[in-house]
Amino acid sequence: MVREVIHDPILLGAKSDPATKEDLQVAQDLLDTLIANKDGCVGMAANMIGVRKRIIVFDHEGAYLTMFNPVILKKSGPYDTEEGCLSLLGGPRSCKRYRSVKVQWQTAEFQTRIKIFSGWSAQILQHEIDHCDGILI
């Protein structure tokens, strides 16, 4: 189900709780909401639809990937960039990102995965994981 996107910086600034198997519907709603906003958005975190759980979805090289409880284990290649956010009004903001990130997450079956992402996918991941940590650009 497509959900309303939250714009309240106080709600968005709170850290998210770990996701569980009971949150599978939240992940589907998050994906539905991302697809409905695909013209202006490439990734979303659950707090963007009002649910404080560590769940993100994003466009990874043309396919949507859902991650439960993602964490960045390693970063390399810092650079400065600008990003926008569907939940934040006012246009792009400056931020620091890394060209490559090693991420651990769980699948919908709650199996642990670890992968190194680079380029655009790495940037999207950093933005969405920041949302899970209550960090806004």
C-alpha positions in Angstrom: 0.0 0.0 0.0 1.3 3.5 -0.9 1.8 5.5 2.3 2.1 9.3 2.9 5.6 10.6 3.0 6.6 12.2 6.3 8.2 15.7 6.3 8.5 16.3 10.1 12.3 16.7 10.9 11.7 15.7 14.5 10.1 12.4 13.6 12.8 11.8 10.9 15.6 12.7 13.3 14.8 9.8 15.7 16.8 6.5 15.5 14.9 3.5 14.1 14.4 0.3 16.0 15.6 -3.1 14.7 13.2 -4.7 12.1 11.7 -8.1 12.7 9.7 -10.6 10.7 6.5 -8.8 11.8 7.7 -5.8 9.7 7.4 -7.5 6.3 4.2 -5.6 5.5 6.0 -2.3 6.3 8.7 -3.3 3.8 6.1 -3.9 1.1 4.4 -0.6 1.9 7.8 1.1 1.7 8.5 -0.5 -1.7 5.0 0.5 -3.0 5.6 4.1 -1.9 9.1 4.2 -3.5 7.6 2.9 -6.8 4.8 5.5 -6.6 7.5 8.2 -6.3 10.1 6.8 -8.6 10.2 9.9 -10.8 11.7 11.9 -7.9 13.1 9.3 -5.6 15.6 6.3 -5.8 15.5 5.1 -2.2 13.5 5.3 1.0 13.8 4.4 4.7 10.8 3.2 6.8 10.8 6.4 8.9 9.9 8.3 5.7 6.5 6.6 5.9 6.2 7.1 9.7 7.5 3.7 10.8 10.7 3.8 13.0 12.2 0.5 11.9 15.5 -0.2 10.2 14.2 -1.0 6.8 15.3 0.5 3.5 14.4 0.0 -0.2 16.4 1.4 -3.1 17.0 1.1 -6.8 20.2 -0.9 -7.2 21.2 -0.9 -10.8 17.7 -1.1 -12.1 16.2 -3.6 -9.6 14.7 -2.8 -6.2 16.5 -4.1 -3.2 15.0 -4.3 0.3 17.2 -4.4 3.3 16.3 -5.2 6.9 18.6 -3.8 9.7 21.3 -2.5 7.3 24.6 -1.3 8.8 27.7 0.1 7.2 30.8 -1.9 8.2 33.4 0.0 6.2 33.7 3.1 4.1 36.4 4.3 1.7 37.0 7.1 -0.7 35.4 10.2 0.9 34.0 12.9 -1.4 31.7 15.9 -1.1 28.4 16.0 -2.9 24.8 17.4 -2.8 21.7 15.4 -2.3 18.0 15.9 -2.2 15.4 14.0 -0.2 11.7 13.3 -0.8 11.0 13.8 2.9 12.9 17.1 3.2 11.7 20.3 1.6 14.0 23.0 0.3 16.2 21.3 -2.4 19.6 19.7 -2.4 22.0 20.0 0.6 25.7 19.4 0.9 27.0 16.2 2.5 30.0 13.9 2.7 29.7 10.4 1.2 32.1 7.5 0.4 32.7 5.9 -3.0 32.6 2.4 -1.6 30.7 1.0 1.4 30.6 -2.5 2.9 27.1 -3.2 4.1 25.6 -5.9 6.3 21.8 -6.5 6.2 19.2 -9.1 6.4 16.9 -10.3 3.6 13.1 -10.7 3.9 13.9 -14.3 5.2 16.2 -12.6 7.8 19.3 -14.2 6.4 22.4 -12.1 6.8 24.2 -10.8 3.8 27.4 -8.7 3.4 28.3 -6.9 0.2 30.5 -4.0 -1.0 28.6 -1.4 -3.0 30.2 1.4 -5.0 29.2 4.5 -7.0 25.6 5.6 -7.1 24.3 2.6 -5.1 26.8 3.3 -2.3 25.6 6.9 -2.2 21.9 5.9 -2.0 22.7 3.4 0.7 24.5 5.9 2.8 21.6 8.3 2.6 19.0 5.7 3.5 21.1 4.2 6.4 21.5 7.7 7.7 17.7 7.9 7.8 17.7 4.8 10.0 20.2 6.4 12.3 18.2 9.6 12.6 20.7 11.6 10.5 19.3 14.1 8.0 21.3 15.8 5.3 
